[in-house]
Amino acid sequence: MSSVGKNIDALCTKCGMVLAHIILYEVRGVIAQVKCKTCGAEHKYRGSKPRTKSGEAGKERTRRVGTKADEESRQAEAAETQRWLQRHRELKENAAIADYHMTGRYQRGDVINHPSFGIGFVEKILEEQRMDVLFKGNLRRMVMNYHAREMA
């Protein structure tokens, strides 16, 4: 016998409390969708057991252990940050810092100021239009000497 249209107490995901709901539909005799009679939100039926906060249940939250790749990534970022800090300390007070533009031409050793990434040091020229730049925290591949093809 279907219980669609009947009232049921359920956890409202919007209100965050156990409130009166109307059963909207069932799947193979199992309540699937309900509508809160208080706020009108329609959502999956999640039973009538309210969520407990981590401190209430007496359980302490455990820190998720990352993968080995995550740890290696963090270590690489820390090493890049240390390299950047060293280069930044060695930067002379009156050193030339050029604003970065895709159309600009740069050489290894140049210091640039990127509008989003900040101060960067040109580490390596890869091709006519590509270079690696050391910014605080990571090495980024950047475009340089870029000239958009003129529209015919």
N, C-alpha and C positions, 0 to 999 in steps of 0.2 A: 504494500500500500504506500503510495507516494505521500511525502510530507511537504511538498511544495506549497507555499502560501501560509504555512504554519509558523508560529512564533518559536524562537529558540534563543537561549542565552548564548552569546558568543563573544569572543574577543574582537573588538572593533579596532582595526589597524589604524584608523584615523584618530579616534578618541583615545586609544590606548587603555581602554577599560572593558570589562565584561558588561555588555549591555544587551537589551532586547533587540533581536534581529528578525527579519522575515526571510524564510528560505526561498531563494529564487529558482534554483534548479538542482537536480541530483544527477549523478552519473553512476549507473548500475546500482542504484539504491543507496549511494553514499552522497551525503550533502556536499556540494561543490561550491556554490555561490550563495552569498547572503547579502542582505541590505540592512544597514543600521537604521533603527527606528528613531534614533536621536539625531544623527547628523546627515543621514541619507546616503552615506558612502556605500558603494557596492564593492565587495571584495571576496576573496576566497574564504571559505569557512576554515577557521583555525582552532576550533574547539573553544572551550570556555576557561582554559587555564591561562591566567595573565602571565606575561613575561616577568621574570625576576631580574632585578639589577644584580650585577656581579657581587656586590658587597652583601646583599640581602641573603643570598643562598649560602653564605659562608665559604664560598669558593673564591680563590684568588685567580685572577686572569693570568694566563700564562702567555708569555711572549712567543709569537710564532717564530720558529727557527727558519731562517732563509736558506736558500739553496747555496751550494758552493759557488755558483756563478754570481749570485747576489753579493756574496762576501768578496769575491774577486773584483767585482765592479766597484764596490765601496772602497777597497784598497787602492785600486787604480785611480779613482777620483781623488782620494787623499794624497796620493803621490803627485798627481797633476797639480793639485792645490799647493803642495809644498814647493814644487818647481816654479809655479807662478809667483808665489810669495818671494822666493829667492830672487827671481828676475826683477820683480817689482822693487825690492829693497836696493838692488844694484842700479836701478834706473836713476840717472842723474837728474838733479832738480830742473835743469833747463833743457832736458832732452826733448827732441822733436817728436811730438805725438800727432800723427795724421788722422783725421776723421776718415772712417772706412766708407768707401764707395765701391760698388761693384765694378765701376768703370776705371777705378784707380789701378796703377801698376805698383807693385810692391816687391821688395827684395828681402832675402833672409836677414833677420836682425831688426827689421823695421818694427816700430811700435805703433799700433793703431788704436783708435777709440771707436768701438762699435756702439750704436745707439741702444742695443738690447743687452749685449754681453759685457760691455765695459772695455777696459784696457786689455789689449791682447798683444802677444809677441809673435811675429811671423817666424815660424820654426823651419819651414821647408817649402820650397817652390816645387810643385809636382809636375805641372804642365804650364803651358802658356796662360791658361785661365784658371788654374787651381793652385791653392796653397793650404798648408796646415798652419793654424793659428792657435797658440796656447792662451786660453782664457782661464780665469780662476775656476778651477774644478774640472776642466776638461779641454781636450784638444779637438778643435773643430775644423772640418774641411770647408774652405770658403772659396767663393768665386772672386776673381780679379780680372782686370783687363777685358771686361765684358762689353761688347758693343752689339746691341740688338740689330739684327738685320733690318735694313730699311725696307719698308713695304713698297712693292712695285706698283 
